[in-house]
Amino acid sequence: MHIILENWRLIAQGLSMTLALAGAVLLCTTVISLALGVLATLPNRWVRAAIHGYVELFRSIPLIVNVFCVFFVAPMFGLDLSPFVAATVGLSLWGGANGAVVVSGGILSVPPHQWKSAAALGLRRWQIYRYVIGPQSVGAILPAYTGLLTLLVQSTSLGALIGVSEFLKVNQNIIERVTVMQGRNPAFEIYGLVLIVYFIVCSALSALSRHLERRLQREPVRSLPQQG
């Protein structure tokens, strides 16, 4: 335990980097997922085909390969990305592809008569998504989407492979230094701390999702906008 106390500043810095990376990835993933998920449900078959191609491409590439491609291939096209940005982009592209499937699936789970009824009321397409389809699809989207976000939080540890000094990388460095300088291996207590921290972060994310789901279920249906 004293190894953790002696290195608490380094551990805190690594944790803050992981939380920052996770926040950036979750934000970018959510934006991509919502945008592509909605576009994938539009009647334009060319748009749907483009979204399908993007989704199939990034879902077929292992996550770690995706991160490596962004970090090592981007400089060949004049994009010199920092390890943090490269990890964010690589994880978000993969997460957005998977999230788009979840979002589009939730939207398409709404019964067809809801679309027809909303159109009969004279609502524009964006109003149908905003006031009719969106609120009804949230319950179907949240559980699977929370699982995806939890996986992305855990996958931020891949940033260590391209030089991001995140939580896991910092703790691995502590283990190596203590093993070399003190002749003993503190892997059990260090990795135990890593396990507990990831468990707390992912559990908090799941609890927040359940809270939002219950709140949305209790929230009364809002009035539709008046058509002029």
C-alpha positions as CSV (number, residue, x, y, z in Angstrom):
1,M,0.0,0.0,0.0
2,H,2.9,2.4,0.7
3,I,4.0,2.1,-2.9
4,I,0.7,3.6,-3.9
5,L,1.0,6.4,-1.3
6,E,4.5,7.2,-2.4
7,N,3.5,7.6,-6.0
8,W,0.0,9.1,-5.6
9,R,0.9,12.2,-7.6
10,L,1.9,10.1,-10.6
11,I,-1.1,7.9,-10.3
12,A,-3.4,11.0,-10.0
13,Q,-1.8,12.5,-13.2
14,G,-2.4,9.2,-15.0
15,L,-6.0,9.0,-13.9
16,S,-6.6,12.6,-14.9
17,M,-5.2,11.8,-18.4
18,T,-7.4,8.7,-18.7
19,L,-10.5,10.7,-17.6
20,A,-9.7,13.4,-20.1
21,L,-9.2,10.9,-22.9
22,A,-12.4,9.0,-22.0
23,G,-14.4,12.3,-21.9
24,A,-13.1,13.3,-25.4
25,V,-13.8,9.8,-26.8
26,L,-17.3,9.6,-25.4
27,L,-18.2,13.1,-26.6
28,C,-16.9,12.5,-30.1
29,T,-18.4,9.0,-30.3
30,T,-21.8,10.3,-29.3
31,V,-21.7,13.1,-31.9
32,I,-20.7,10.6,-34.6
33,S,-23.2,8.0,-33.5
34,L,-26.1,10.4,-33.4
35,A,-25.3,11.9,-36.8
36,L,-24.7,8.7,-38.6
37,G,-27.5,6.9,-36.8
38,V,-30.0,9.4,-38.0
39,L,-28.6,9.6,-41.5
40,A,-28.8,5.8,-41.8
41,T,-32.6,6.0,-41.4
42,L,-33.2,8.6,-44.1
43,P,-35.0,7.5,-47.3
44,N,-32.0,8.5,-49.5
45,R,-30.4,5.2,-50.5
46,W,-27.1,6.8,-51.4
47,V,-26.7,8.3,-48.0
48,R,-27.6,5.0,-46.4
49,A,-25.1,3.2,-48.6
50,A,-22.3,5.6,-47.6
51,I,-23.1,5.2,-43.9
52,H,-23.3,1.4,-44.3
53,G,-19.8,1.4,-45.9
54,Y,-18.3,3.5,-43.1
55,V,-19.9,1.3,-40.5
56,E,-18.7,-2.0,-42.1
57,L,-15.2,-0.6,-42.6
58,F,-14.5,0.4,-39.1
59,R,-16.4,-2.4,-37.4
60,S,-14.2,-4.9,-39.4
61,I,-11.0,-3.3,-38.2
62,P,-9.7,-4.4,-34.8
63,L,-9.7,-1.5,-32.4
64,I,-6.0,-1.6,-31.7
65,V,-5.3,-1.6,-35.5
66,N,-7.5,1.4,-35.9
67,V,-5.6,3.4,-33.3
68,F,-2.3,2.4,-34.8
69,C,-3.4,3.4,-38.3
70,V,-4.5,6.8,-37.2
71,F,-1.2,7.4,-35.3
72,F,1.2,6.0,-37.8
73,V,-0.5,6.6,-41.2
74,A,-1.9,10.1,-40.6
75,P,1.6,11.7,-40.7
76,M,2.0,10.3,-44.3
77,F,-0.8,12.6,-45.3
78,G,0.6,15.6,-43.5
79,L,-1.4,15.1,-40.3
80,D,1.0,15.1,-37.4
81,L,-1.3,14.1,-34.5
82,S,-0.2,13.9,-30.9
83,P,-0.7,10.5,-29.1
84,F,-3.7,11.9,-27.2
85,V,-5.5,13.2,-30.4
86,A,-4.6,10.1,-32.3
87,A,-6.1,7.8,-29.6
88,T,-9.2,10.0,-29.4
89,V,-9.7,9.9,-33.2
90,G,-9.0,6.1,-33.5
91,L,-11.3,5.2,-30.6
92,S,-14.0,7.6,-31.7
93,L,-14.1,6.4,-35.3
94,W,-14.6,2.9,-34.2
95,G,-17.0,3.8,-31.4
96,G,-19.0,6.0,-33.8
97,A,-19.4,3.1,-36.3
98,N,-20.7,0.8,-33.6
99,G,-22.8,3.6,-32.0
100,A,-24.5,4.4,-35.3
101,V,-25.8,0.8,-35.5
102,V,-27.2,1.1,-32.0
103,V,-28.8,4.5,-32.7
104,S,-30.3,3.6,-36.1
105,G,-31.6,0.3,-34.6
106,G,-33.3,2.2,-31.8
107,I,-34.9,4.7,-34.2
108,L,-36.1,1.9,-36.5
109,S,-37.6,0.0,-33.5
110,V,-40.3,2.7,-33.3
111,P,-43.5,1.4,-34.9
112,P,-44.1,2.6,-38.5
113,H,-47.5,4.1,-37.6
114,Q,-45.8,6.7,-35.4
115,W,-43.9,8.0,-38.4
116,K,-47.1,8.1,-40.5
117,S,-49.1,9.8,-37.8
118,A,-46.5,12.5,-37.2
119,A,-46.3,13.1,-41.0
120,A,-50.1,13.3,-41.2
121,L,-50.0,16.1,-38.5
122,G,-47.8,18.1,-40.9
123,L,-44.6,17.8,-38.9
124,R,-41.3,18.3,-40.7
125,R,-38.8,15.5,-40.7
126,W,-36.6,17.0,-38.1
127,Q,-39.6,17.7,-35.9
128,I,-40.6,14.0,-36.2
129,Y,-37.2,13.0,-35.0
130,R,-37.2,15.6,-32.2
131,Y,-40.7,15.2,-30.8
132,V,-41.9,11.8,-31.8
133,I,-39.2,9.3,-32.7
134,G,-36.4,10.5,-30.5
135,P,-38.2,10.2,-27.1
136,Q,-39.6,6.8,-28.0
137,S,-36.2,5.3,-29.2
138,V,-34.2,6.4,-26.1
139,G,-35.3,3.4,-24.1
140,A,-34.1,1.0,-26.8
141,I,-30.8,2.9,-27.4
142,L,-29.5,3.5,-23.9
143,P,-28.7,0.0,-22.6
144,A,-26.7,-1.1,-25.6
145,Y,-25.1,2.3,-26.0
146,T,-24.0,2.4,-22.4
147,G,-22.3,-1.0,-22.9
148,L,-20.4,0.5,-25.9
149,L,-19.3,3.6,-23.9
150,T,-18.1,1.3,-21.0
151,L,-16.1,-0.7,-23.5
152,L,-14.6,2.6,-24.9
153,V,-13.6,3.7,-21.4
154,Q,-11.8,0.4,-20.8
155,S,-10.2,0.7,-24.3
156,T,-8.6,4.1,-23.4
157,S,-5.8,1.9,-22.0
158,L,-4.8,1.3,-25.7
159,G,-3.5,4.8,-25.7
160,A,-0.5,3.6,-23.7
161,L,0.7,1.7,-26.9
162,I,1.2,4.9,-28.8
163,G,2.7,7.0,-25.9
164,V,-0.3,8.4,-24.0
165,S,0.7,8.6,-20.3
166,E,-2.7,7.4,-19.2
167,F,-3.6,5.5,-16.0
168,L,-2.4,2.0,-17.0
169,K,0.8,3.3,-18.5
170,V,1.8,5.3,-15.4
171,N,1.1,2.3,-13.2
172,Q,3.1,0.0,-15.4
173,N,6.0,2.4,-15.2
174,I,5.8,2.4,-11.4
175,I,5.9,-1.4,-11.3
176,E,9.0,-1.5,-13.6
177,R,10.8,1.2,-11.5
178,V,10.1,-0.4,-8.2
179,T,11.0,-3.9,-9.5
180,V,14.4,-2.6,-10.8
181,M,15.3,-0.2,-7.9
182,Q,13.9,-2.1,-4.9
183,G,14.1,-5.7,-6.1
184,R,10.4,-6.6,-5.5
185,N,7.3,-6.7,-7.7
186,P,4.3,-4.6,-6.5
187,A,2.2,-5.8,-9.5
188,F,-0.6,-7.2,-7.2
189,E,-1.3,-4.0,-5.4
190,I,-0.8,-1.7,-8.4
191,Y,-3.0,-3.7,-10.8
192,G,-5.5,-4.2,-8.0
193,L,-5.8,-0.4,-7.8
194,V,-6.2,-0.2,-11.6
195,L,-9.0,-2.8,-11.4
196,I,-10.8,-1.0,-8.7
197,V,-10.6,2.4,-10.4
198,Y,-11.9,1.1,-13.8
199,F,-14.7,-0.7,-11.9
200,I,-15.7,2.5,-10.2
201,V,-15.6,4.6,-13.4
202,C,-17.6,2.0,-15.5
203,S,-20.1,1.4,-12.7
204,A,-20.7,5.2,-12.4
205,L,-21.3,5.4,-16.1
206,S,-23.8,2.5,-15.9
207,A,-25.6,4.0,-12.9
208,L,-25.9,7.3,-14.8
209,S,-27.4,5.5,-17.7
210,R,-30.0,3.8,-15.5
211,H,-30.8,7.1,-13.9
212,L,-31.4,8.8,-17.2
213,E,-33.5,5.9,-18.5
214,R,-35.8,6.0,-15.4
215,R,-36.0,9.8,-15.6
216,L,-37.0,9.7,-19.3
217,Q,-39.6,7.0,-18.7
218,R,-41.2,9.2,-16.0
219,E,-41.0,12.4,-18.0
220,P,-44.4,13.3,-19.5
221,V,-44.7,13.6,-23.2
222,R,-44.1,17.2,-24.4
223,S,-46.6,18.9,-26.5
224,L,-46.0,19.0,-30.2
225,P,-45.2,22.3,-31.8
226,Q,-48.1,24.2,-33.4
227,Q,-48.0,24.2,-37.1
228,G,-48.6,27.6,-38.7
